């Protein structure tokens, strides 16, 4: 079961985060809190994203546009990683002869050979 964090808990948990900085990140849609009966709540993924944002802004002095670009690239890498894991799992479920043919094809594509 996922744990949800209130605004106060998020600001306390993410050391460099202030309420105004959190509001700015929410306005910029860097994180999108869920709405509960007690107000906005955040997930552990939101907390990790906010920690990364604070680090990027504080250490590298990224402005809003650069921060948005870096986050878009991070999101893309996470999607690629998830897709690669799904592809590997699907391939692992295939018979050995199919896996061997696919591996041979990948190796030939990497070396520039045509099959």
BELPE-V283578 format. One record per backbone hydrogen bond with DSSP energy under -0.5 kcal/mol. CO is the residue of the C=O (numbers start at 1). NH is the residue of the N-H. Records with the same first field share a line. If there is no record, write none. Layout:
CO: NH / NH
This chain:
5: 42
6: 10
7: 11
8: 12
9: 13
10: 14
13: 15
14: 17
18: 22
19: 23
20: 24
21: 25
22: 26
23: 27
24: 28
25: 30 / 31
26: 29
34: 41
36: 39
39: 36
40: 7
41: 34
42: 5
43: 47
44: 48
45: 49
46: 50
47: 51
48: 52
49: 53
50: 54
51: 55
52: 56
53: 57
54: 58
55: 59 / 60
56: 60 / 62
57: 61
63: 67
64: 68
65: 69
66: 70
67: 71
68: 72
69: 73
70: 74
71: 75
72: 76
73: 77
74: 78
75: 79
76: 80
77: 81
78: 82
79: 83
80: 84
81: 85
82: 86
83: 87
84: 88
85: 89
86: 90
87: 91
88: 92
89: 93
91: 94
95: 99
96: 100
97: 101
98: 102
99: 103
100: 104
101: 105
102: 106
103: 107
104: 108
105: 109
106: 110
107: 111
108: 112 / 113
